[in-house]
Amino acid sequence: MRVARAALAKSGTVTLELALAGVPMVAAYKVSMIEYLFAGRAIRKRLPSVILTNLLLGENVVPEFLQHHCTAENLAAALVPLLGDTPERKRQVDAFARLDAILEIGSRAPADRAADIVLDVVARASKTLKKIVRP
């Protein structure tokens, strides 16, 4: 991974692996219509991103294309700028450099720290949703 110039990744832990390796990326994810109807829409409404790296960074640094947005045209348009020395590439590389501190690399297991951060994001999203649902 460390020698890759950029990557097209499936949403999941690989986005964190690529980010820790400093590889700019675009994430894509498409599930069956039934999965999307039952889980995907609910998750998407509660979380600002489904990309682990974005959740850990607290901002949408990695472009994500889900379901009907996951097209060859959209993926190529987002990936091509990452191949050159562009602001898009620099933004991702700079953000990924913060991950060691966020994950407290060397002080505790990164998976434990990542789980804590994701649980915190989900808890905050749940509180926000409850405020919206309960007038």
Disulfide bonds with the S-S distance in Angstrom:
none
